């Protein structure tokens, strides 16, 4: 959806730019970053799976947040020098704050320990009172928590996903940062219905489908819900700002994202 989102903003702001997709095999990443980005007519790029970690070896500088998170999703080229950023955490927390409000006293639980979980854990670690990372492999949850703890103002803990009930039942916010429920496995959910309740905010980073089974179950249980599409839009808006120095119209970006999703159904 990114080309539709960004190109609509380029047109709206009368910028002579174009956003294109560029499939890159792992073995071609070095050549692509050197020939196309560093020496080519490219102002920057987004980076997605599976290159968010590997791309860091090809950059001259990392933003502090990208260094701590350990992943880059946005690269800016200035005079041949490449700097990497992570805008996922900014987009994710901005969307959450708009729905939840002040996060200062919040207790949050994050399900998963991959790249999205790392970004959200970093963002919430700068805002919330307490964050706990749950993963099927508790060693991965521990590694995530220990990597961020020193950079966080919140207390960041970890546990096995098998202990979900003990943490979800007392949480204010639960973030699904796993692919469970993503198209085409839309019938799956990571949280049993019995653990969903009024007063809880369920934040599912999955955006396709827009309403996952988890979100539908949460609504029926009286919980507040937030899907992942706004995070996609807001992380894209921050990337746009880094490349152009301009703040894009996020309302337009959201409409384009929704239209792109609708076209895929």
Secondary structure, 3 states (H helix, E strand, C coil): CHHHHHHHHHHHCCCCCCCCCCCCCHHHHHHHHHHHHHCCCCCEEECCCCCCCHHHHHCCEECHHHHHHCCCCEEEEECCEEEEECCHHHHHHHHHHHHHCCCCCCEEEEECCCHHHHHHHHHHHCCCCEEEEEECCHHHHHHHHHHHHCCCCCEEEEEEHHHHHHHHCCCCEEEECCCCCCCCCCCCCCCCHHHCCCCCEEEECCCCCCCCHHHHHHHHCCCEEECCHHHHHHHHHHHHHHHHCCCCCHHHHHHHHHHHHHHHC
